[in-house]
Amino acid sequence: MFGSLFNGPAGHHAPNFHSVVKPDIVPTELFGELEPKDIEWTIGSGFIAETQTWYHSLKDGTFLLCQIIHSSVGMWYPTIQFTCKIVDPKSQEKTWKSLNVTNFATPPPPNSLRTFDKRSSKSDQFTVLHKETPSDAHQSWDDLQIFLTVSRPKGVPGFKLGRGPRGGFSYFGKDIEHPDGYVVHRFWPRTHCAGHVIRKGKAIEANGTGMFVHAIQGMRPNLVAARWNFADFQSDELGGTSAIQMEFTTTDAHGHKGSGSGGVRVNVGCVVIAEKLVAVTGETIWSDQPVTEDATVKSRAVHLQPEYDPDTEYKVPANLRFEWAGPSVSSIAKGDVKAVLDVDVGGRAAPKGLVEKVDVLAEIPFVLKAFVNYVAGTKPYVYQWLNPTSLVVTAPAALIDGTGEGEKTISIPGVLFNEATFIS
């Protein structure tokens, strides 16, 4: 991992960041279909955080998030957490659970019917079993039990940005063959869930749609990024519509001219219409290069009207805009797909849909917290919002309504869960 400290291209201004969205990538090759191994647990050593996260928008409006976090911190024994967040926007009731996991195993032991691979995992507190038919998950606390079956529609394949074994990877360091670290994301951009949640003795039907992401940060988090943005838009309109984005901004230390040329924005996204993956988008915006508004391929998260929040000491947006543009990857129709989503999250005085300001150091295990705080001196926060909004899509008419020729523009109502993370 640390080979590039001792070899590789010399020179203070040599590139030390290599984005997953390369300048010479062909737009039609942004889509890389996932292979089974792509979403297996890697359980790496060193300074690595690996997560599997499920986001679900339920039919009654409730939002459900479940996440497994495997954190390796140098020579210390890895820590594993399972976290869950349930938000009912109608009653404003919120449930947040986080527990340290014991006896984590991947793959789980075989049962009388079958064996499992490393897409599945088990511990004393939860079980996640991946099957070729819908996958099952079970998590239990004293006052909260979750039983879910999650499936991926056939027309929405899992994806990574780019093809082959290096698809999805951004690398840090001067020598890409021996990088200092990396970031990788693999997505199921639309899923269905069915099951139930028992909260304080009351059963809730957990039927809805959502997404899944497997992510790895193969380096200390304070060195990977200064900012993150995430968007998960889900709607049942047009037979099932989704729009996803994951964006990070590198620290000043990593860029295409070495240290001091950072602040690089890397964004990966996709659009699903009628439960068909119609576009995969990706964009790298270098800090010293102008932004092209009419770019053929666009994948951007923009903060608007930022306001200083004395609670966290960060400038937080009152509005956000997410943009997607790229060629159709659907066999139904070729052409360009564009989408724009605007969301008003209010100012500090009158927030809209604010789920929580998450003090990251207050949530992670003590050993990891002490290490991150010591090496970084930072106070990371995650702002989470849940709001109704609309996705405006312009695409070949055949993708939108299955008939006709030319382009069509339509506004699709739905629900957006989004996060803005500030690290430094």
N, C-alpha and C positions, 0 to 999 in steps of 0.2 A: 504493500500500500504506500510505503513511504520512499519507494525507490527513486522518485523524481527529485528528492532532496540531494541526491548524489550523482545523478546522471541525467541525460536528456539534453535538449537544446539549451545552449548557454545564452546569457544575455539578459539584462534587467528588463528589457522590453519584449521578451519572447512571450507569446500567448501562454497563459496559464489557466485558461478556461475554454472548454470545448463543448459547445451547446449541442443538445440533441437535434435542434433545428439548424442544420448546416446550410451555409450560403448556397451550395450547389445542389441541394436536394431538389428533386423533381416533384412538383406539387402532387402529381398522381401517385407518388410513392410515399406519401406521408402515412398512409394506413399500413400498419403491420399487424396482421392477425395474430392473436395470442395462441401460443402452444401451451399444453398442460403444464410444462415445467415453469412457464413464466409466472404463474401465481402460486408456486410452491414456496414454503418457508425456506429461507437460506440459512438462518441462524448464524450469521457471520460473527467473527471476533474482531476485537479492536474497538473503535468508536463508531458503532453502527446502531441506528434506530430503524426498526422494521415494523410496519403496521399493516393490518388488514382492517378495513373499515366498511361498514354497511350503513347506508343512509336510506331511510324509508319515509315517504309521505303517505300516510294512511287515509283511507276513504273518509273518515270522520274529521279530517283536518289535523289530527295529531301527527307530530313529527317524532321519529324514533331513530336514534343513532347508536350503533354498537361498534366498539373498536377494541382490537387486541394490539397491544404494544409490547414488542420485545426489544429491550435496550441493553446493549453491551457497552460497558465503560472500562476500556483498558483491561487490566488484570482482574477487576472485580467480577464476581459471579453475576451473570445477566439477571436483570429484573424484568418480570412480565406482569403487565397490568391488563385488566379488562375494565373498560369504562362503558357507561350507558347513559344516554340523555333522552328524556321523554318530555316533549313540550306540547301542551294543549293550548293553542292560541285563543280558543273560545273562553276557557275558564282561567287562563293565565297560570295554570298549575304547571310547575316544572319539577321533574324528578332527575336527580343527578347521582350516579353511583360510580364509585371507583374502588377497586380492590386489588391487592397484590395476589398474584396467582401462584399456586404451589403445584408441584409435580406436573409441569407442562411437558407434553410429549408430542412430537410430530415425526413420523406419522403415528396415529394412535394404534394401540394393539388391535389386531384383527378380531372380528366377532365370528359367530358361527356361520354367517352368510358370505362374508367377503373380507378382503384386505383393503387397506387405504394407502394413499401416497401422501406426500408432504403438503398437499393442498388442504389436508384435514389436520386437526389438532384436538388435543384433549387435556384437561387438567382436573384438579379436584373441584373447581368452580364452574367449568363450562365444557361443552362438547360442540365441535363444529365438524361435520362429516360431509365431505364433498363426494357426490355421486354423479354418474352420467345423467341420471334423472335428477330432479331438483334436490339441492343440498339442504341439510337439516342443521339447525343450530339450537342449542339449549343452554340457558344461563340462569343461575338461581342465586338470589339473596334471601335473607330471612323474610323480608317484606316485599320482594319483587322477584317474579319468575317470568322468563321469556322463552317462548317456544315458537320457532319460526321455520318455515320451509321457503327457501329462496330459489327462484328459477330465472334463467336468462332467455328472453325470446329468441327464437331461431334466427330471425332476421336482423338481430343486433349482436354481431360477434364481438367478443372482447378484443381490445386493440391496445397497441403500444405505438408510439410515434416512430416510424421507420421499421424496416424489415430486418430479419436476421437476429443473431444472438445479442447484438449490441443495440437493437431497437429499444428506444425508451431511455437510453443512458445519456446523461450529461457528465463530463469528466472534469475534475479539478487537478491542476498540476501541469508542468511543461511537457511531460512525456505521457502521451495517452496510453502507451502500452504498459506503463507502470505508474498509474495515477496516484495522487495523494488522496483522492476520494471521489465520490460519485453520487448522483441522484438518479433514481429511476421510478417511473410510475407506470402501472398497468391497470386498465379500466374495463369494467363491465358498465357501459354507460346507461343501460336501462335494465332493471330487474323487476320481478314481481315477488311479493312476499305474501304468505298466508300463514295464519297461526293465531296465537293469542298471548296477551300479557296479563299477568295477575299482579295487580298493584294494591297493596294494603287490603288483600282479601277480595278485591273486586276484579272480575275478568273483563278484558277489553279485547275486542276483535282486532287483530293486527293484519289487515288486508290492505294492500296498496302497491305503490310502485316506488322505485328508487334506483340506486346505483351501488357499485362496489369498486373499491380501489385498493390495490396492493402497492405500497410505497416503501422505498428504502432510501435512507440518508446514510451514505457510507463515509461519513466524516462528522466531526463535532458540529452540532447544529448552528453554533454561532459563527462558524467558518463557511457554512453552506450558503446562508442567505441572510439578508437584512430584513426582507419583507416576503410575505406570502399572500396570495389571493386565491380564493376557491369559490366556485359557483356551481350549484346543483339545481337546475330548473326542471320541474316535472309537471306534466299536464296529461290528462286523458283525452284532450281534444285531438282531432284528426287521427283517431285511432291509436294515439300514444305518441307524445312528443317529449323530447328531452334535449337539454343543452348543458354541456359540462365544460368547465375550465379549471385548470390548475396552473398557477403562475408563481414563479419565485424571482426575486431580484438579488443578484449576488452582492456580496460585500465589496467595498472598494478594492480589496486585495486581489480580486480575480476578474480578469478581463482579457481582451484579445491583444493587449499591449503590456501584459504583466501587471504587477502591483501598481495601484493608482488608476487603473483604467476600468475599474469595476462598475457596479450599478447596472449590470446587464440584466435585462428582463427576458425571461424564458417562459413561454406560455404554450400549453398544449390543450386542445379542446376538441369538441365534436358536436354534431347536431344529429338528432334522431327524429324522423317524421314517420307516422303510421307504423311505428315499431320496425322501422328499417333504418339502419345507419346510412345517412346520406352524405355526410361530410366529416372529415378529420382535418383539423387545423393546427398549425404550429407556427410560432414566430419568435425570432430573437431580435431584440432591439438593443443595440449597443449604445452606451452612454454618450459617445462622441459622434454619432451619426444621426442625420435627420430622420424623422418618422414620415413614412410615405402614406398619405391618407387614402390613396386609391390603389393600395397594394392588392395584387391578385389573391394572395393568401394573407389572411389577417386573423390574429388571435390575441385579444387585448382586454385587460381589465384596467379601467381608468377611475381614479378617485377624483370626485368633484366637490367643490366648496369645503375643503378641509378646515377643521376647527381644532384648536388646541384643547386637549382634555387634561386638566390638572391632576385627575385621578391616576393617569398612566404616564403623563408627560409626552404623549404622542399626538400628532395631528391626524384627526380621524375624519373621514369623509361624511358629508351630509347626504350625498348622492353618489351612486356608482353607475358606470356604463360598462357593459360587456359586449364585445363585438367578435363575430366569427365571419370568415369568408374563405372559401376554398372550392375546388372542383368536386363535383358529385362523385361519390364512390359507389353509387347504386347502379345496378344493371337496368333499372327501369328507365332512367333518363340521364343523359349527360348534360353538362352545363355548369354554371356557377351557382353556388349556394351561399347566401348571405343572411346573417341574423344579427339583430341588435336587441339588447335588453337594458332598460333603464329602471333603476330602483331608487326610491326615496327612503332613506333610513333615518331621516330627521337629523336635527342638530343635537348638541349635548343637552340643551334645555328641553327639547321635546322629541326624544328618540322614537322611531317607528320600528316595531318588530324586533327590538333588541332582546335577544335571548339571554345573553350574558357577556360580561367582560371577564375572560378567563385569565387569571393570574397563573401562568404556566408553572412558575416555581412553587406555587402553593399546592399544585396537583401531582407533581412527579415525585417518585420515591426519594428519600432523604439522601442516599448516596449520590444519586444522579444530580439532585438539586445542589448539593454542596459542590460537586465538581463543576457544573455549568456556571454557577454563580462565581466560583473562584476564578476559572479561566476566562470568563467573558466579562464579568462585572456588569451584566445586562439585566434588564427586568422585562422579559418577554410577556406580551399580552396578546390574546386572541379575542377579537370582537366577532360575535356570532349574531346573525339576523335571520328572521323568518318572515317573509312578506308575500302577499299576493302581488303579482305583476303580470306583464304580458311580454311575450317574445315575438318580435316582428320579423318574419321570415320572407325573403325573396328567393325564389327557386324555380326551376322548371315546373310548369303547371302539372305535369304528369306525376311529380313527386308529392305535390300537395293534394290534388284531388283525383289523381289517377286517370285524368282525361285531358284532352286539349293539348295545344302546342304553345310555345313561347314561355315567357315568365309570368309568375303570379306572385303577388304580395299579400300576406295575410297576418293578422294580429292574433296570437294564440294566448288566451288567459291560462295562468297556472300559478304555481307556488315556487318561490326561490328561497333556498337556504344558502347563505353565503358567509364567508369568513374573511376577515382581514387580520393578518398576523404581523405584529411589529416586534422585531427582535433587537434591533440596534438603530 
